[in-house]
């Protein structure tokens, strides 16, 4: 990573007697950039160690390094002259066949390399990442007419597989697809907000999940992006789209005044600690304040007082909720109508200028801005003909090709024929089938096509083809309940007794499973019922673990408590890169009860004790810390460092490919002659000496104020389980030994008043947050 070298010393550097040619001064800017990345929240890197892969330097002293690169990505200031000058330098040092790309947000790609050689142009294209790049799925790839098609093809495949991106091929038009749509739609909506006296809180509440958009809404998103950046993008765009009928909204007087005032006062957003919201100074306590758009001063937050919003938030699915909101004769309905109708109409008016395919617009908006539906998908959900009438009633221009589509009797932009999705092609005036991708398996489409083998309220067993089944959970947030437990047992029986190659446990939801359903009440039926329920879940997961056919789990998103235990029960795991896994039961005064403790002993402690004279204590401490602190990984890579994944498990960068990758792993294991694990004494129980050492450490933490008395009580039970109980000496035992200890501790804690109090608080807090 190279950046410019500074042209002057800071006061601190002068005090230290440093000169401009000192390496620390020369690399000050790039060092600060890397430090920000290391400290960023959410984390920019999968693990802290991953940052060590980045070598920093400056564009003056280390430019020769560019000549070693296979892919050179330019991401400097949004200035055409500066980018052209850098391209000239890159061409002088780049090695043959190296690929060069620009991360510009909207400058013409062809213009950046206009003066370069034919070979350079053949290897040059745009690669526009969305920020933060780890989390935002969209990558716009912009080839020029001179770009070698093989380079475009390679970069698309590399980005999809190795970077996990959703790639949209864009025309080389101003701001491409995402930022063109976002800039005009955002300015249109913001101008309406200012002209109709909405508060920041009202706007963000209306323009968030209520209408299928992320919680950042309008103003929180502006703070994340940076007002200087969004203003610069808007100003650059204005001069490049003279033909665009909507461009004047970028120069709305109220909008420009607001931006100029904020920028002059240094209120750029998160990077300065204040923008439309003001955060407390670093290290200080206090509430986040909101900007009053009339006085331009910060004030305490005001909750929006729009009754229809509370009613709308209860409505599922999104299409019904949208229809309800759009029908309201209040501030929520008015803003939603303006934002939605104008954005949908603008998207249609830009076809075929920015792309020939509506699917590219929908993907860019969903992947780049985290909207639940793209513009044309939303139009279909609302009813195309009905929405066109509403637009025209609100004097919003509708693209002629949309009217022609309706006149020809085509009522939707998308349609499905026997599971094959097609989209309307305005140039051909006909539907075009979406190309199928063998790397993507849609469980929804398979179920629609009648591929369900078994099903109950909580889970389905689906035929993936090639002899592989997939067990999908579909309770709320995929919480584990009796239905899922029963289907686990049924699925294993199905796989073992019929002609199946194996099974995947995974789903398409945002979260694999957030754990057991505690809302059902732990006290129902007394302790005997609780013990029976825990034992049945243990038995279900043991049936998965010792299944004679390979079972591959496919966790993604939140994989917590029982969800983590399900994930660890498989023969292998194909985890999505963004998997947040942890055994979090101690947070509510419980312990892992379905094999979580057992699995960390099996994965962390037992392998180490295969060597003679090994002290088990460091490994036990690692496991205790992971469970006792309710650690949740920030990535699949970190989950591996915690012991939740093994070195044999796969990490899948592209979530869309995960089920297919897991299926492939099942077939691979089967072809290699998979055999189930041995049911024997394979887990090491360290006994009372190790337990005493762990208890001593916990006591010191409690005395130091790091643990409450009840936390000491609960983590003491975790320590007891991890050590295999109060055995007189270390010895090898079977897995059931640890499961029995888990079950005993879990049931005993269910009767503790403090545990029940914590569970009740968690459920009430969760309900309040959802509301």
C-alpha positions in Angstrom: 0.0 0.0 0.0 1.6 3.2 -1.2 0.6 6.8 -0.5 2.1 10.2 -1.0 5.1 11.4 1.1 4.3 14.6 3.2 5.7 17.9 2.1 6.1 19.4 5.6 6.8 18.3 9.2 4.2 18.2 11.9 5.0 20.1 15.2 5.6 16.7 16.9 8.1 15.7 14.2 9.9 19.1 14.6 10.2 18.6 18.3 11.8 15.2 17.8 14.3 16.7 15.4 13.2 14.6 12.4 13.8 15.8 8.9 11.6 15.3 5.8 13.8 12.5 4.5 13.4 10.4 7.7 11.6 7.1 6.9 9.0 7.7 9.6 8.1 11.1 8.1 8.1 9.8 4.5 5.7 7.0 5.5 3.6 9.1 8.0 0.5 9.3 5.8 0.4 5.7 4.7 1.2 4.5 8.3 -1.7 6.5 9.6 -4.0 5.0 6.9 -3.0 1.5 7.9 -3.4 2.3 11.6 -7.0 3.5 10.9 -7.7 0.3 9.1 -6.4 -1.8 12.0 -8.6 0.1 14.5 -11.7 0.4 12.3 -15.0 -0.9 13.6 -16.4 -3.0 12.1 -13.1 -4.7 11.5 -11.5 -4.1 8.1 -9.4 -7.3 8.4 -10.7 -10.8 9.1 -8.1 -11.2 11.8 -5.6 -8.7 13.4 -2.8 -10.9 12.0 -4.1 -10.3 8.4 -2.9 -6.7 8.6 0.7 -8.0 8.7 0.2 -9.1 5.1 0.2 -5.4 4.1 3.6 -3.7 3.3 3.5 0.0 3.4 5.6 2.6 1.5 5.4 5.9 -0.3 5.0 6.8 -4.0 8.4 8.5 -4.0 10.8 6.0 -2.5 9.0 2.7 -3.2 7.4 3.1 -6.6 9.5 0.3 -8.0 7.4 -2.1 -6.0 4.5 -1.4 -8.4 6.6 -3.2 -11.0 6.2 -6.4 -9.0 2.4 -6.4 -8.9 0.2 -8.8 -10.7 -2.8 -6.4 -10.1 -2.2 -2.7 -9.5 -5.2 -0.8 -8.2 -5.2 3.0 -8.3 -7.3 4.7 -5.6 -5.9 8.2 -5.3 -7.8 11.5 -5.2 -10.7 12.0 -7.6 -8.8 14.2 -10.1 -8.5 13.3 -13.7 -5.1 15.0 -14.2 -3.6 13.3 -11.1 -4.8 9.9 -12.2 -3.4 10.4 -15.7 -0.1 11.4 -14.3 0.0 8.2 -12.1 -1.0 6.0 -15.0 2.0 7.4 -16.9 4.3 6.4 -14.0 2.7 3.0 -13.7 3.2 2.2 -17.4 7.0 2.9 -17.0 7.4 0.2 -14.4 4.6 -2.4 -14.7 5.6 -5.9 -15.8 4.1 -7.5 -18.9 0.6 -8.9 -18.5 0.0 -7.1 -15.1 -3.5 -5.8 -14.7 -4.1 -2.2 -13.8 -7.4 -0.8 -12.5 -8.9 2.4 -11.2 -11.1 2.6 -8.2 -12.6 5.9 -9.3 -16.2 6.6 -8.2 -17.2 8.0 -11.5 -14.5 9.6 -13.6 -14.4 8.2 -17.2 -12.3 5.0 -17.2 -11.3 5.5 -20.8 -10.1 9.1 -20.2 -7.8 8.0 -17.3 -5.7 5.9 -19.6 -6.3 7.9 -22.8 -2.6 8.6 -23.4 -1.4 5.1 -22.5 -0.1 2.4 -24.9 -2.4 -0.2 -26.6 -1.0 -2.9 -24.4 -1.6 -0.9 -21.2 -5.2 -0.2 -22.4 -5.8 -3.9 -23.1 -4.9 -4.6 -19.4 -6.7 -1.6 -17.9 -10.3 -1.4 -16.6 -12.3 0.1 -13.7 -12.8 -1.8 -10.4 -15.1 0.3 -8.3 -15.3 -1.1 -4.8 -18.0 0.1 -2.4 -17.0 1.2 1.1 -16.3 -0.6 3.4 -15.0 -3.1 0.9 -15.0 -6.1 3.2 -18.7 -5.8 3.9 -20.2 -4.2 0.8 -20.8 -6.9 -1.8 -20.9 -4.8 -4.9 -17.9 -4.5 -7.2 -18.5 -2.6 -10.4 -16.2 -3.7 -13.2 -15.9 -1.2 -16.0 -14.1 -2.3 -19.1 -13.3 0.1 -21.9 -13.6 -0.7 -25.6 -9.8 -1.3 -25.6 -9.9 -3.7 -22.6 -9.0 -7.3 -23.5 -12.3 -9.4 -22.9 -10.1 -12.1 -21.3 -9.0 -9.6 -18.7 -12.5 -8.6 -17.9 -13.5 -12.3 -17.7 -10.6 -13.1 -15.4 -11.2 -10.1 -13.1 -14.9 -11.0 -12.8 -14.1 -14.6 -11.9 -11.3 -13.7 -9.5 -13.5 -11.1 -7.7 -16.4 -13.4 -7.4 -14.5 -16.4 -6.1 -11.5 -15.0 -4.2 -12.9 -11.7 -3.0 -16.5 -12.8 -2.6 -17.9 -10.0 -4.6 -21.1 -9.6 -6.6 -19.7 -8.2 -9.9 -21.8 -5.9 -12.1 -20.3 -5.1 -15.5 -20.9 -1.4 -16.2 -20.8 0.8 -19.2 -18.2 3.6 -18.9 -20.7 6.3 -18.2 -20.5 9.0 -15.4 -20.6 7.4 -11.9 -21.4 4.0 -13.5 -24.6 2.4 -12.1 -24.5 2.5 -8.2 -23.3 6.1 -7.7 -25.3 7.5 -10.6 -28.5 6.1 -9.1 -27.5 6.9 -5.6 -26.4 10.5 -6.3 -29.5 11.5 -8.1 -32.0 9.6 -5.9 -30.2 10.8 -2.8 -30.3 14.4 -3.9 -33.9 14.2 -4.9 -34.9 12.7 -1.6 -32.8 15.1 0.5 -34.1 18.1 -1.3 -37.7 17.0 -0.5 -36.7 16.5 3.2 -35.3 20.0 3.4 -38.2 21.7 1.6 -40.8 19.9 3.7 -39.3 20.4 7.2 -38.6 16.8 8.2 -36.3 16.2 11.1 -33.2 14.1 10.8 -34.8 11.4 13.0 -38.0 11.3 11.0 -36.2 11.0 7.7 -33.9 8.2 8.9 -36.7 6.3 10.5 -38.9 6.5 7.3 -36.0 5.8 4.9 -34.7 2.7 6.7 -36.0 -0.9 7.2 -39.5 0.5 7.1 -39.2 0.6 3.2 -36.6 -2.1 2.8 -33.4 0.0 3.2 -30.6 -0.3 5.8 -30.8 1.2 9.3 -28.4 4.0 8.2 -31.3 5.7 6.5 -30.4 9.0 4.8 -28.4 11.1 7.2 -26.5 8.3 9.0 -25.4 7.1 5.5 -24.1 10.6 4.7 -22.0 10.5 7.9 -20.6 7.2 7.0 -19.7 8.2 3.5 -18.4 11.6 4.4 -20.1 14.9 3.3 -16.9 16.0 1.5 -16.9 12.8 -0.5 -20.6 12.9 -1.4 -20.4 16.6 -2.3 -17.4 16.0 -4.5 -19.1 13.1 -6.3 -22.2 15.2 -6.8 -20.3 18.2 -8.2 -18.2 16.0 -10.5 -21.4 14.3 -11.8 -23.2 17.5 -12.5 -20.7 18.6 -15.1 -20.7 15.2 -16.8 -24.4 14.7 -17.3 -25.7 17.7 -19.2 -28.2 15.4 -21.0 -29.7 14.1 -17.8 -33.2 15.5 -17.2 -32.7 15.2 -13.4 -29.2 16.7 -12.9 -30.5 20.1 -11.6 -31.5 18.4 -8.4 -27.7 18.2 -7.6 -27.7 22.0 -7.4 -30.8 22.5 -5.3 -30.2 25.7 -3.4 -31.2 24.3 0.1 -29.1 21.2 -0.5 -26.0 23.1 -1.5 -26.4 25.6 1.4 -26.6 22.7 3.8 -23.6 21.0 2.4 -21.5 24.2 2.3 -22.4 25.1 5.9 -21.5 21.6 7.2 -18.2 21.5 5.3 -17.2 25.0 6.4 -17.8 24.0 10.0 -15.7 20.8 9.6 -18.8 18.6 10.1 -17.9 15.9 7.6 -19.4 12.9 9.3 -17.8 10.0 11.2 -14.2 11.0 10.1 -14.5 14.2 12.1 -16.8 12.9 14.9 -19.7 15.1 13.8 -21.8 15.5 10.7 -25.6 15.2 10.9 -25.1 13.3 14.1 -22.5 14.3 16.8 -20.7 11.6 18.8 -19.3 12.3 22.3 -15.6 13.0 22.3 -13.4 9.9 22.3 -13.4 8.2 25.7 -16.2 10.4 27.0 -19.6 9.3 28.0 -22.8 10.9 26.6 -25.5 10.6 24.1 -25.3 11.0 20.3 -26.8 14.3 19.4 -28.8 15.2 16.2 -28.4 18.2 14.0 -31.4 20.6 14.0 -31.8 21.4 10.3 -33.4 24.8 11.1 -30.9 26.1 13.6 -27.9 24.1 12.3 -27.0 23.3 16.0 -26.9 20.0 17.7 -29.6 18.9 20.1 -30.9 15.9 22.0 -32.5 13.2 19.9 -36.3 13.4 19.3 -38.2 10.3 18.6 -40.4 10.6 15.5 -44.1 11.0 16.3 -45.8 9.4 13.3 -48.3 6.7 14.5 -48.5 4.9 11.1 -44.8 3.9 11.4 -45.4 1.7 14.5 -48.3 0.0 12.7 -46.2 -0.5 9.5 -43.3 -2.0 11.4 -45.5 -5.0 12.4 -46.3 -5.9 8.8 -44.5 -8.6 6.9 -43.5 -9.2 4.1 -41.9 -6.1 2.7 -44.3 -5.8 -0.3 -47.3 -5.5 2.0 -45.5 -3.1 4.3 -44.5 -0.9 1.4 -48.1 -0.8 0.1 -49.3 0.2 3.6 -46.7 3.0 4.0 -47.3 4.4 0.5 -51.0 4.6 1.2 -50.6 6.8 4.4 -51.7 10.4 4.4 -49.0 11.6 6.7 -45.3 12.5 6.7 -44.2 8.9 6.4 -46.4 8.3 3.4 -45.5 11.5 1.7 -41.7 11.0 2.0 -41.9 7.3 1.1 -43.9 8.1 -2.1 -41.5 10.8 -3.1 -38.4 8.7 -2.5 -39.7 5.4 -3.9 -41.6 6.7 -7.0 -38.8 9.1 -8.1 -36.0 6.5 -7.6 -37.9 3.8 -9.5 -38.7 6.1 -12.3 -35.1 7.4 -12.5 -33.7 3.9 -12.7 -36.0 3.2 -15.7 -35.0 6.4 -17.5 -31.3 5.5 -17.3 -31.9 2.2 -19.3 -30.2 1.7 -21.7 -27.8 4.6 -21.1 -25.9 3.1 -18.1 -26.8 -0.6 -18.7 -28.8 -2.6 -21.2 -30.0 -5.0 -18.5 -32.3 -4.1 -15.6 -30.9 -6.9 -13.5 -27.6 -5.0 -13.3 -29.4 -2.0 -11.8 -31.2 -4.2 -9.2 -27.9 -5.9 -8.3 -26.0 -2.7 -8.0 -28.6 -1.2 -5.7 -29.0 -4.3 -3.5 -25.3 -5.1 -3.3 -24.0 -1.5 -3.2 -26.6 0.1 -0.8 -28.0 -3.0 1.0 -31.5 -2.4 -0.1 -33.8 -5.5 0.2 -35.1 -5.0 -3.3 -33.6 -3.3 -6.4 -35.7 -0.7 -8.2 -37.3 -3.0 -10.7 -37.8 -5.8 -8.1 -39.6 -3.3 -5.9 -41.7 -2.1 -8.9 -42.8 -5.7 -9.4 -43.6 -6.1 -5.7 -45.8 -3.0 -5.8 -47.4 -3.8 -9.2 -46.0 -2.1 -12.3 -49.2 -0.8 -13.8 -50.5 0.5 -10.5 -47.2 2.2 -9.7 -46.9 3.8 -13.1 -50.4 5.3 -12.5 -49.2 6.6 -9.1 -46.1 8.1 -10.6 -48.0 9.9 -13.3 -50.5 11.2 -10.8 -47.5 12.7 -8.9 -46.2 14.2 -12.2 -43.2 11.9 -12.3 -41.9 11.1 -15.8 -42.1 7.4 -16.7 -39.7 5.9 -19.3 -41.4 5.3 -22.6 -40.1 1.7 -22.7 -42.0 0.9 -19.5 -45.2 2.1 -21.0 -44.5 0.1 -24.2 -43.9 -3.0 -22.0 -47.3 -2.7 -20.3 -49.0 -1.9 -23.6 -47.6 -5.2 -25.0 -49.3 -7.1 -22.1 -46.2 -7.6 -20.1 -47.1 -6.8 -16.5 -43.8 -7.4 -14.7 -40.1 -6.8 -15.2 -39.3 -10.3 -14.0 -41.1 -13.6 -14.4 -40.3 -17.2 -13.5 -40.9 -20.2 -15.7 -40.4 -23.6 -14.0 -37.8 -22.0 -11.6 -36.0 -20.2 -14.4 -35.9 -16.5 -13.8 -36.2 -14.1 -16.8 -36.1 -10.3 -17.0 -37.6 -7.9 -19.5 -35.1 -6.7 -22.1 -36.2 -3.2 -23.4 -34.1 -3.4 -26.5 -35.5 -6.8 -27.6 -38.9 -6.1 -26.2 -38.9 -9.6 -24.8 -37.9 -11.5 -21.7 -34.3 -12.8 -21.4 -33.4 -15.8 -19.2 -30.9 -15.1 -16.5 -27.8 -17.2 -17.1 -27.6 -20.0 -14.6 -24.5 -20.2 -12.4 -23.5 -23.7 -11.3 -21.7 -22.1 -8.3 -25.0 -20.8 -6.9 -27.7 -23.0 -5.4 -31.0 -21.3 -4.4 -32.8 -23.3 -1.8 -35.9 -21.2 -2.4 -36.0 -22.2 -6.1 -35.4 -25.9 -5.2 -38.3 -25.8 -2.8 -40.5 -24.1 -5.4 -39.5 -26.8 -7.9 -40.8 -29.5 -5.5 -37.5 -30.8 -4.2 -38.5 -31.0 -0.5 -37.9 -34.5 0.9 -39.2 -34.0 4.4 -40.5 -30.9 6.2 -42.0 -29.6 9.4 -42.7 -26.1 10.8 -39.0 -25.6 11.8 -37.0 -27.2 9.1 -36.9 -28.8 5.6 -34.8 -31.5 4.0 -34.2 -30.5 0.4 -32.7 -32.5 -2.5 -29.7 -30.6 -3.9 -29.1 -33.2 -6.6 -26.2 -35.7 -7.0 -27.3 -37.6 -4.0 -26.8 -34.7 -1.5 -29.5 -33.3 0.7 -29.6 -30.0 2.6 -31.2 -29.5 6.0 -32.5 -26.0 6.1 -33.8 -24.3 9.3 -36.6 -21.7 8.9 -37.8 -20.7 12.4 -37.5 -17.1 13.3 -33.8 -16.2 13.3 -33.3 -19.9 12.9 -33.6 -20.5 16.7 -33.4 -24.1 17.7 -36.6 -25.8 18.9 -38.2 -29.2 19.0 -39.1 -29.1 15.3 -35.5 -28.6 14.3 -34.3 -31.2 16.8 -36.8 -33.7 15.4 -35.8 -32.9 11.8 -32.1 -33.4 12.6 -32.9 -37.0 13.7 -35.2 -37.6 10.8 -32.6 -36.2 8.3 -29.8 -38.4 9.6 -32.1 -41.4 9.5 -33.1 -40.5 5.9 -29.4 -40.1 4.8 -28.3 -43.3 6.4 -31.1 -45.6 5.4 -31.6 -44.4 1.8 -29.3 -43.9 -1.2 -27.8 -40.6 -0.3 -24.2 -39.5 -0.6 -24.4 -37.2 2.4 -26.0 -34.0 3.7 -25.4 -30.2 4.1 -26.8 -28.3 7.0 -27.2 -24.7 5.9 -29.6 -22.0 4.8 -30.0 -18.8 2.7 -30.9 -16.6 5.7 -28.8 -13.8 7.1 -28.0 -15.9 10.2 -27.3 -19.6 10.4 -28.8 -19.8 13.9 -28.8 -17.5 16.9 -29.2 -20.4 19.3 -31.9 -22.1 21.3 -35.3 -20.6 21.5 -35.4 -19.4 25.2 -38.6 -17.5 24.7 -40.5 -20.8 25.0 -39.6 -20.9 28.7 -37.1 -23.1 30.4 -39.3 -23.9 33.3 -42.1 -25.4 31.3 -42.6 -29.0 32.6 -40.0 -28.8 35.3 -36.4 -29.9 35.5 -37.2 -33.4 34.2 -38.6 -31.8 31.0 -35.6 -29.5 30.7 -33.1 -32.4 31.1 -35.1 -34.5 28.6 -35.1 -31.7 26.1 -31.3 -31.1 26.5 -30.6 -34.8 26.2 -32.6 -35.0 23.0 -30.7 -32.2 21.4 -27.4 -33.7 22.5 -28.5 -37.0 21.0 -29.6 -35.3 17.7 -26.2 -33.6 17.3 -24.4 -36.8 18.2 -26.3 -38.5 15.4 -25.0 -35.9 13.1 -21.5 -36.2 14.3 -21.4 -40.0 14.0 -23.5 -40.3 10.8 -22.0 -42.9 8.5 -22.4 -40.5 5.6 -20.5 -37.1 5.5 -22.4 -34.1 6.9 -21.0 -30.7 6.1 -22.3 -27.7 8.0 -22.5 -24.3 6.3 -22.7 -21.5 8.9 -23.0 -17.8 8.0 -23.8 -14.6 9.8 -24.6 -15.1 13.5 -23.9 -18.6 14.6 -24.4 -18.4 18.3 -24.9 -20.8 21.2 -26.7 -23.9 19.9 -26.1 -22.7 16.4 -22.3 -23.0 17.0 -22.9 -26.5 18.5 -24.8 -27.5 15.3 -22.0 -26.2 13.2 -19.3 -28.1 15.1 -21.3 -31.4 14.9 -20.5 -31.9 11.2 -17.7 -33.9 9.6 -16.5 -30.7 8.0 -17.6 -27.1 7.8 -17.8 -24.8 4.8 -18.2 -21.4 6.6 -19.1 -18.2 4.9 -16.2 -15.7 5.4 -18.6 -13.4 7.3 -19.5 -15.9 10.1 -19.8 -14.6 13.6 -19.6 -17.6 15.8 -19.6 -18.0 19.6 -20.7 -19.9 22.6 -22.6 -17.1 24.4 -24.6 -19.0 27.0 -22.8 -17.6 30.0 -24.2 -14.2 29.1 -27.6 -15.4 30.4 -26.2 -17.5 33.2 -26.1 -20.8 31.4 -23.4 -23.0 30.0 -23.3 -24.7 26.5 -25.5 -27.7 26.8 -25.4 -29.5 23.5 -21.7 -30.2 23.0 -20.1 -26.8 22.9 -17.7 -27.4 25.9 -17.1 -31.0 24.6 -16.2 -29.8 21.2 -13.6 -27.2 22.4 -12.0 -30.0 24.6 -12.0 -32.2 21.6 -10.6 -29.6 19.2 -8.2 -27.6 21.5 -7.2 -29.7 24.5 -7.2 -33.3 23.3 -4.9 -32.9 20.3 -2.3 -31.2 22.5 -2.5 -34.0 25.0 -1.6 -36.6 22.4 2.0 -35.7 23.2 3.4 -37.0 26.4 4.2 -34.6 29.3 2.0 -31.8 27.9 0.6 -29.4 30.4 -3.2 -29.1 29.6 -3.6 -25.8 31.5 -2.8 -23.4 28.6 -5.2 -25.2 26.4 -7.9 -25.3 29.0 -7.4 -21.6 29.7 -7.9 -20.9 26.0 -11.2 -22.9 25.9 -12.4 -21.3 29.2 -11.6 -17.8 28.0 -13.5 -18.4 24.8 -16.6 -19.7 26.6 -16.3 -17.7 29.8 -16.0 -14.4 28.0 -18.7 -15.4 25.5 -16.3 -14.5 22.6 -17.9 -14.1 19.2 -15.7 -14.2 16.2 -15.7 -11.3 13.8 -15.1 -13.6 10.9 -14.7 -17.2 10.0 -11.0 -16.8 10.0 -11.2 -15.6 13.6 -13.6 -18.5 14.4 -10.8 -20.8 13.3 -8.4 -19.2 15.8 -10.9 -19.7 18.6 -11.2 -23.4 17.8 -14.7 -23.3 16.3 -13.3 -24.3 12.9 -10.4 -26.7 12.2 -7.6 -26.4 9.7 -9.5 -28.9 7.5 -12.6 -26.7 7.3 -13.2 -24.4 4.3 -13.9 -20.7 4.3 -16.1 -19.6 1.4 -15.6 -16.0 0.4 -18.8 -15.7 -1.7 -21.9 -16.4 0.3 -23.8 -17.2 -3.0 -21.5 -20.1 -3.6 -21.6 -21.5 -0.1 -24.3 -24.2 -0.4 -22.7 -25.4 -3.7 -19.2 -25.5 -2.0 -20.6 -27.4 0.9 -22.3 -29.9 -1.5 -19.0 -30.3 -3.3 -17.2 -31.0 0.0 -19.8 -33.7 0.8 -19.1 -35.4 -2.6 -15.4 -35.0 -2.1 -15.4 -36.7 1.3 -17.6 -39.5 0.0 -15.3 -40.1 -3.0 -12.3 -40.3 -0.6 -14.0 -43.2 1.3 -15.4 -41.3 4.3 -15.9 -43.2 7.5 -17.6 -41.9 10.6 -15.5 -41.0 13.7 -14.7 -43.7 16.2 -16.9 -43.9 19.3 -14.2 -44.3 21.9 -12.2 -42.6 24.6 -10.9 -39.7 22.4 -11.3 -36.7 24.7 -8.9 -35.8 27.5 -10.3 -35.0 30.9 -7.7 -33.1 32.8 -9.1 -33.7 36.3 -9.0 -32.0 39.7 -5.5 -30.5 39.6 -6.2 -28.6 36.4 -9.6 -27.6 37.8 -8.0 -26.2 40.9 -5.7 -24.0 38.8 -8.6 -22.7 36.7 -10.7 -22.0 39.8 -7.8 -20.1 41.3 -7.5 -17.9 38.2 -11.2 -17.2 38.2 -11.1 -16.3 41.9 -8.4 -13.7 41.2 -10.4 -12.2 38.4 -13.5 -12.0 40.6 -11.4 -10.3 43.4 -10.1 -7.9 40.8 -13.6 -6.8 39.8 -13.6 -8.5 36.4 -16.3 -11.1 37.4 -19.4 -10.8 39.6 -20.0 -13.4 42.2 -22.6 -15.0 39.9 -20.3 -14.9 36.9 -17.8 -16.7 39.0 -20.4 -19.3 39.8 -21.3 -19.9 36.2 -17.8 -19.9 34.8 -16.8 -22.2 37.6 -19.2 -24.7 36.2 -17.7 -24.2 32.7 -14.3 -25.0 34.2 -15.7 -28.1 35.9 -17.0 -29.4 32.5 -13.8 -28.6 30.6 -11.7 -30.5 33.1 -14.0 -33.5 32.9 -15.2 -33.1 36.5 -13.5 -33.8 39.7 -11.4 -36.8 38.5 -8.4 -37.7 40.6 -6.1 -37.7 37.6 -6.1 -36.9 33.9 -7.5 -39.6 31.7 -9.0 -40.3 28.3 -12.8 -40.5 28.3 -15.6 -40.7 25.6 -17.5 -37.7 24.4 -20.6 -38.7 26.3 -18.7 -38.1 29.5 -18.5 -34.3 28.7 -22.1 -34.2 27.4 -23.4 -35.6 30.7 -21.5 -32.9 32.6 -22.8 -30.2 30.3 -26.4 -31.4 30.8 -26.1 -31.6 34.6 -24.7 -28.0 34.8 -27.2 -26.6 32.3 -30.2 -28.1 34.1 -28.9 -26.9 37.5 -28.5 -23.4 36.3 -32.0 -23.3 34.9 -33.2 -23.3 38.5 -31.1 -20.3 39.6 -33.1 -17.1 40.0 -30.3 -14.9 38.6 -30.2 -17.0 35.4 -34.0 -16.7 35.0 -33.7 -13.0 35.6 -31.0 -12.6 33.0 -33.0 -14.6 30.4 -36.0 -12.5 31.1 -34.0 -9.3 30.7 -32.4 -10.5 27.4 -35.8 -11.4 26.0 -37.3 -8.0 27.0 -34.3 -6.1 25.7 -34.5 -8.0 22.4 -38.2 -7.2 22.0 -37.6 -3.5 22.7 -34.8 -3.4 20.2 -36.9 -5.1 17.5 -39.7 -2.6 18.2 
